Amino acid sequence: MTSSSERTFISSAAPTTPLAARMRPHDLSSYIGQSHILGEGQPLTQALHNKQVHSMLLWGPPGTGKTTLAQIIANEVDANLITLSAVSSGVKDIREAMAMTHPGITTIVFVDEVHRFNKSQQDAFLPYIESGAITFIGATTENPAFSCNNALLSRCRVYVLQALSDDELIGIAKQALLTDSWLVEQELQIDDDALLTLASLASGDARRTLLYLELGAQLAIDKHITKVTIAQAAGQKVAQFDQQGDHYYDLLSAFHKSVRGSSSDGALYWYTRYL
């Protein structure tokens, strides 16, 4: 029999839509992070205030707001938004999407994981970008200099999105606790050190922050979220390592530099990270 101290207290079933989707911002005022490109006076911010938009590539780690920013840009300039995923789309899908454009209507084509498109698939966008039929926004976790062809790069402005700071992640978590209807209904209490643990385990990823927060809310005892609750929600932390991607080469470079510099401790450290 379960004792009262071991029971969790959830007053209603969690929604089927993930918290990250429920908390997705719809305008710049509610968007947290990336102040280096969205701060006051920044070129992208000024362009959006003037209802202007240009083709761009959004490059950054997962959970930094690339998809959300593309949707906000479309909202800010009152554009028709067509979304494609490079994981599941081909040239045929691209051409069908292009057929949906209309003269006189601003159309943004957003391609998620654009680095997964091959050269011919990326080239399929070029005539439409060149003619002004569409504004292209691509999102990628890989360096565009290596993952996108030169013809596409020459027509797009690259914006580098940064991993969110701990303060920004804590701000996102607090915002969710105050505004998400399901979380508000739970009347949860969360310790300050639980918020710090949450931000640390999320490693700059807003999506992961909200995932751990939602799981922590479901695991909360007496409607109280502690750092232990968050650690249980996060489970075992898996190191980020994208084979053949930027992190792969960053680790190799660090290892080589340590060897060349005769730093045995550094070489051993980076070799261990590589393994």
RODO-2510 file (C-alpha; in nm, 4 decimals, decimal comma):
residues 275
     n   res          X          Y          Z
     1     m     0,0000     0,0000     0,0000
     2     t     0,1327     0,3435    -0,0900
     3     s     0,1763     0,5860     0,2001
     4     s     0,0442     0,9411     0,1757
     5     s     0,3997     1,0795     0,1676
     6     e     0,4731     0,8757    -0,1467
     7     r     0,1675     0,9819    -0,3425
     8     t     0,1762     1,2399    -0,6153
     9     f    -0,0985     1,4963    -0,6285
    10     i    -0,2098     1,5818    -0,9816
    11     s    -0,5557     1,7330    -0,9884
    12     s    -0,6154     1,6502    -1,3549
    13     a    -0,4536     1,4577    -1,6353
    14     a    -0,1758     1,6405    -1,8185
    15     p    -0,2720     1,7716    -2,1639
    16     t    -0,1659     1,5608    -2,4601
    17     t     0,0033     1,8629    -2,6210
    18     p     0,3566     1,8983    -2,4766
    19     l     0,4263     2,1983    -2,2554
    20     a     0,6870     2,3271    -2,5035
    21     a     0,4181     2,3495    -2,7723
    22     r     0,1672     2,5108    -2,5360
    23     m     0,4237     2,7725    -2,4326
    24     r     0,5459     2,8597    -2,7824
    25     p     0,5577     3,2426    -2,8090
    26     h     0,3637     3,4156    -3,0862
    27     d     0,5312     3,7573    -3,0789
    28     l     0,8703     3,9109    -3,0055
    29     s     0,7571     4,0521    -2,6705
    30     s     0,7146     3,7022    -2,5262
    31     y     1,0232     3,5519    -2,6933
    32     i     1,3040     3,4873    -2,4446
    33     g     1,6676     3,4765    -2,5529
    34     q     1,8787     3,5726    -2,8563
    35     s     1,9043     3,9361    -2,7524
    36     h     2,2205     3,9666    -2,9634
    37     i     2,0031     3,9519    -3,2771
    38     l     1,6649     4,0590    -3,1389
    39     g     1,7649     4,3362    -2,9009
    40     e     1,6653     4,6980    -2,9477
    41     g     1,8359     4,8490    -3,2495
    42     q     1,9488     4,5179    -3,3978
    43     p     1,9029     4,4899    -3,7780
    44     l     1,6543     4,2012    -3,7623
    45     t     1,4445     4,3762    -3,4982
    46     q     1,4361     4,6977    -3,7011
    47     a     1,3405     4,5087    -4,0170
    48     l     1,0487     4,3388    -3,8420
    49     h     0,9278     4,6666    -3,6904
    50     n     0,9222     4,8034    -4,0453
    51     k     0,7305     4,4957    -4,1669
    52     q     1,0259     4,3918    -4,3792
    53     v     1,1800     4,0474    -4,4045
    54     h     1,4704     3,8931    -4,5913
    55     s     1,5836     3,5376    -4,6624
    56     m     1,7891     3,3919    -4,3803
    57     l     1,9404     3,0844    -4,2217
    58     l     1,8948     3,0322    -3,8475
    59     w     2,1865     2,8294    -3,7151
    60     g     2,1973     2,7102    -3,3560
    61     p     2,1731     2,4160    -3,1154
    62     p     1,8411     2,2376    -3,0531
    63     g     1,5917     2,4183    -2,8335
    64     t     1,7176     2,7714    -2,9004
    65     g     1,3989     2,8948    -3,0709
    66     k     1,4693     2,8613    -3,4436
    67     t     1,1247     2,7309    -3,5431
    68     t     0,9509     2,9674    -3,3034
    69     l     1,1429     3,2660    -3,4406
    70     a     1,0467     3,1756    -3,7980
    71     q     0,6791     3,1631    -3,6986
    72     i     0,7055     3,4951    -3,5136
    73     i     0,8701     3,6571    -3,8161
    74     a     0,5791     3,5434    -4,0342
    75     n     0,3319     3,6855    -3,7802
    76     e     0,5195     4,0151    -3,7511
    77     v     0,5151     4,0819    -4,1270
    78     d     0,1691     3,9318    -4,1911
    79     a     0,3116     3,6716    -4,4261
    80     n     0,1718     3,3430    -4,5508
    81     l     0,3880     3,0723    -4,3905
    82     i     0,4638     2,7440    -4,5678
    83     t     0,6515     2,4913    -4,3544
    84     l     0,8598     2,2050    -4,4896
    85     s     1,0709     1,9483    -4,3088
    86     a     1,3872     1,8403    -4,4857
    87     v     1,3528     1,5060    -4,3086
    88     s     1,0360     1,4101    -4,4965
    89     s     1,0199     1,6413    -4,8009
    90     g     1,1658     1,6042    -5,1502
    91     v     1,1846     1,8111    -5,4692
    92     k     0,8223     1,7236    -5,5507
    93     d     0,7087     1,8639    -5,2148
    94     i     0,9141     2,1763    -5,2747
    95     r     0,7517     2,2357    -5,6143
    96     e     0,4041     2,1775    -5,4713
    97     a     0,4789     2,4322    -5,1982
    98     m     0,6014     2,6834    -5,4544
    99     a     0,2724     2,6425    -5,6427
   100     m     0,0976     2,7775    -5,3325
   101     t     0,2583     3,1205    -5,3665
   102     h     0,0525     3,4137    -5,4992
   103     p     0,1664     3,7463    -5,6511
   104     g     0,1276     4,0375    -5,4130
   105     i     0,1167     3,8143    -5,1024
   106     t     0,4309     3,7862    -4,8883
   107     t     0,5129     3,4183    -4,8606
   108     i     0,7723     3,2759    -4,6243
   109     v     0,8913     2,9206    -4,6821
   110     f     1,0383     2,7773    -4,3640
   111     v     1,2528     2,4644    -4,3968
   112     d     1,3407     2,2839    -4,0763
   113     e     1,6638     2,0791    -4,0712
   114     v     1,7615     2,2361    -4,4042
   115     h     2,1080     2,0762    -4,3810
   116     r     1,9434     1,7417    -4,4587
   117     f     1,8516     1,8597    -4,8101
   118     n     2,0999     1,7646    -5,0804
   119     k     2,2326     2,0117    -5,3384
   120     s     1,9551     1,9558    -5,5948
   121     q     1,6869     1,9975    -5,3284
   122     q     1,8439     2,3214    -5,2042
   123     d     1,8835     2,4430    -5,5632
   124     a     1,5087     2,3970    -5,6198
   125     f     1,4426     2,7070    -5,4062
   126     l     1,6830     2,9365    -5,5894
   127     p     1,4605     3,0623    -5,8747
   128     y     1,1821     3,1497    -5,6307
   129     i     1,4176     3,3311    -5,3928
   130     e     1,5802     3,5111    -5,6851
   131     s     1,2475     3,6277    -5,8279
   132     g     1,1141     3,7402    -5,4914
   133     a     0,8250     3,4920    -5,5040
   134     i     0,9247     3,3671    -5,1591
   135     t     1,1304     3,4662    -4,8599
   136     f     1,3329     3,1665    -4,7504
   137     i     1,4042     3,0810    -4,3851
   138     g     1,6053     2,7699    -4,3095
   139     a     1,6793     2,6252    -3,9666
   140     t     1,9876     2,4141    -3,9080
   141     t     2,1959     2,2734    -3,6249
   142     e     2,4930     2,2316    -3,8615
   143     n     2,7337     2,4991    -3,9811
   144     p     2,5739     2,6392    -4,3002
   145     a     2,9177     2,6934    -4,4514
   146     f     2,9485     2,3148    -4,4779
   147     s     2,5867     2,1981    -4,4902
   148     c     2,4356     2,4483    -4,7371
   149     n     2,5510     2,5103    -5,0912
   150     n     2,7119     2,8404    -5,1889
   151     a     2,4238     2,9473    -5,4142
   152     l     2,1777     2,9306    -5,1242
   153     l     2,4235     3,0891    -4,8806
   154     s     2,4765     3,3856    -5,1117
   155     r     2,1038     3,4639    -5,1014
   156     c     2,0561     3,4329    -4,7238
   157     r     2,1688     3,6218    -4,4165
   158     v     2,3001     3,3803    -4,1515
   159     y     2,1902     3,4406    -3,7912
   160     v     2,3645     3,2407    -3,5182
   161     l     2,1347     3,1466    -3,2302
   162     q     2,3049     3,0787    -2,8980
   163     a     2,2288     2,8282    -2,6255
   164     l     2,0117     2,9992    -2,3646
   165     s     2,1623     3,1119    -2,0353
   166     d     2,0530     2,9622    -1,7033
   167     d     1,8714     3,2861    -1,6175
   168     e     1,6805     3,2723    -1,9467
   169     l     1,5846     2,9081    -1,8902
   170     i     1,4670     2,9852    -1,5371
   171     g     1,2638     3,2752    -1,6779
   172     i     1,0975     3,0384    -1,9266
   173     a     1,0169     2,7906    -1,6484
   174     k     0,8692     3,0627    -1,4265
   175     q     0,6648     3,1965    -1,7163
   176     a     0,5217     2,8487    -1,7743
   177     l     0,4332     2,8038    -1,4071
   178     l     0,2485     3,1360    -1,4092
   179     t     0,0702     3,1180    -1,7446
   180     d     0,0126     2,7567    -1,8496
   181     s    -0,3423     2,6698    -1,7469
   182     w    -0,2624     2,3109    -1,6459
   183     l     0,0414     2,4048    -1,4379
   184     v    -0,1497     2,6899    -1,2721
   185     e    -0,4268     2,4443    -1,1852
   186     q    -0,1767     2,2236    -1,0012
   187     e    -0,0864     2,5082    -0,7593
   188     l     0,2733     2,3909    -0,7537
   189     q     0,5581     2,5154    -0,5405
   190     i     0,9115     2,4930    -0,6772
   191     d     1,2322     2,5461    -0,4824
   192     d     1,4942     2,7920    -0,6047
   193     d     1,7566     2,5177    -0,6138
   194     a     1,5145     2,3076    -0,8197
   195     l     1,5040     2,5863    -1,0790
   196     l     1,8839     2,6021    -1,0801
   197     t     1,9024     2,2249    -1,1237
   198     l     1,6472     2,2436    -1,4036
   199     a     1,8504     2,5057    -1,5912
   200     s     2,1743     2,3141    -1,5406
   201     l     2,0335     1,9848    -1,6683
   202     a     1,8661     2,1519    -1,9667
   203     s     2,2038     2,2760    -2,0962
   204     g     2,0752     2,5821    -2,2806
   205     d     1,7775     2,4017    -2,4383
   206     a     1,4375     2,5655    -2,3779
   207     r     1,2451     2,2640    -2,5082
   208     r     1,4269     2,0348    -2,2669
   209     t     1,3626     2,2805    -1,9825
   210     l     0,9880     2,2636    -2,0373
   211     l     0,9953     1,8858    -2,0807
   212     y     1,1710     1,8359    -1,7463
   213     l     0,9408     2,0886    -1,5801
   214     e     0,6289     1,9109    -1,7054
   215     l     0,7605     1,5707    -1,5968
   216     g     0,8613     1,7201    -1,2626
   217     a     0,5081     1,8529    -1,2140
   218     q     0,3715     1,5034    -1,2713
   219     l     0,6183     1,3576    -1,0198
   220     a     0,5682     1,6288    -0,7566
   221     i     0,4848     1,5112    -0,4049
   222     d     0,2439     1,7336    -0,2131
   223     k     0,2530     1,9700    -0,5138
   224     h     0,6146     2,0488    -0,4282
   225     i     0,8930     2,0346    -0,6889
   226     t     1,2406     1,9900    -0,5421
   227     k     1,5785     1,9452    -0,7089
   228     v     1,5389     1,5711    -0,6481
   229     t     1,2104     1,5810    -0,8409
   230     i     1,3811     1,7546    -1,1318
   231     a     1,6710     1,5073    -1,1271
   232     q     1,4216     1,2200    -1,1390
   233     a     1,2381     1,3861    -1,4269
   234     a     1,5598     1,4379    -1,6227
   235     g     1,6902     1,0850    -1,5752
   236     q     2,0440     1,0123    -1,6891
   237     k     2,2026     1,3039    -1,8692
   238     v     2,3350     1,2063    -2,2122
   239     a     2,6322     1,3985    -2,3457
   240     q     2,5706     1,5915    -2,6660
   241     f     2,7784     1,4474    -2,9509
   242     d     2,6767     1,4670    -3,3143
   243     q     2,8964     1,2290    -3,5100
   244     q     3,0496     1,4048    -3,8127
   245     g     2,8808     1,7334    -3,7069
   246     d     3,0247     2,0498    -3,5530
   247     h     3,0729     1,9002    -3,2047
   248     y     3,2558     1,6050    -3,3562
   249     y     3,5130     1,8299    -3,5214
   250     d     3,5336     2,0612    -3,2208
   251     l     3,6394     1,7662    -3,0031
   252     l     3,8912     1,6435    -3,2597
   253     s     4,0380     1,9938    -3,2928
   254     a     4,0733     2,0326    -2,9155
   255     f     4,2435     1,6930    -2,8921
   256     h     4,4876     1,7733    -3,1745
   257     k     4,5768     2,1112    -3,0253
   258     s     4,6471     1,9474    -2,6868
   259     v     4,8752     1,6906    -2,8503
   260     r     5,0612     1,9553    -3,0519
   261     g     5,0983     2,1663    -2,7394
   262     s     5,2413     1,8706    -2,5424
   263     s     4,9608     1,8998    -2,2876
   264     s     4,9241     1,5424    -2,1638
   265     d     4,6407     1,6275    -1,9244
   266     g     4,4510     1,8186    -2,1927
   267     a     4,5024     1,5444    -2,4516
   268     l     4,3804     1,2791    -2,2082
   269     y     4,0743     1,4896    -2,1202
   270     w     3,9701     1,5513    -2,4810
   271     y     4,0447     1,1899    -2,5783
   272     t     3,8137     1,0752    -2,2975
   273     r     3,5447     1,3171    -2,4151
   274     y     3,5805     1,1792    -2,7675
   275     l     3,5315     0,8222    -2,6450
***
